[in-house]
Amino acid sequence: MFPARYWHALDDGRIQCDLCPRACKLSDGQQALCFVRERQGDQLVLSTYGRSSGFCIDPIEKKPLNHFLPGTPVLSFGTAGCNLTCKFCQNWDISKSRETDTLADSAAPEVIARAAADTGCRSVAFTYNDPVIFLEYAVDVAQACHERGVKTVAVTAGYICPEPRAEFYRHMDAANVDLKAFTEDFYHKVTGAHLAPVLDTLKYLKHETEVWFEITTLLIPGENDSDAELDAMTGWIRENLGPDVPLHFTAFHPDYKMRDKDWTPHGTLLRARAIAKRNGLHHVYVGNVRDLANSSTYCPCCGQLLIGRSGYTLSAWNLDACGACGRCGAALAGVFEAAHGEWGSRRVPVRLRDYAAAAP
């Protein structure tokens, strides 16, 4: 039960969590909607500090991040709980869990950083469930990682209040923000949240931080895939975030409480990509399908193939040592090193206890 930040006492004896826009108001012993922030006596505590739902080394492209250290391995982990209630959640066994036995592994921040460094991971990703709900733990892990030269990645829905948002992203090097739709009706009915705070997070990342970020939208047939909505969303991104933020359209598969929906047709992804390109976005990808051409990166100036991708494996590389196009010399937006990684599509489980027992 780690002391939580961002809360205040109310006049009626309850305390209010100020981490996310839900503003959960709690009596003694009550949990917030996220399940992991709860009132104990006269304070708010985080019940999942130092406990995880498992660790695995993934390709960074799986987050998905296509313009952040391509080809490198990332040590991924999450906890339990979530502050959204998405009916289509594809990690619902973790994010919707109220049971602490979901947390199969325990790890201090220093142990995670050591494991990442010792396994050659260039970054650690907070993923599987939303890391904003375990902010205190994520920040401590990020600080330990940075001390070892390991970068940090947040995979998040961006649903967080301004003050904790500033602290959280001060410790992140990259993020993938899940923009679930572009209507308040969808957010309210399908995710139990609101659209405006997510758009505020995106604008904050672009204009007030140095965090590299990309956006993912899962297209659900008949829910958030109309031409009008996609045109409005991608037009907003171009106007408010610029043309270079990568946008990933990914295919839905039936899960959790939306098993009555069909899989997303490949053609829907291509239609969405065409609308985004027409609105001036340079880097638009399709995901959860096999599509080599539309999951690769091209120079927005001359059209040269810069990074070819076959699934999560790099199949071509035409960037120079400075991250610029090998043909015309135009810089590619992102975070690149002189040589790309060669991790490929492997997924390797990691036992943190092996590193906890090692000497510092």
Disulfide bonds with the S-S distance in Angstrom:
none
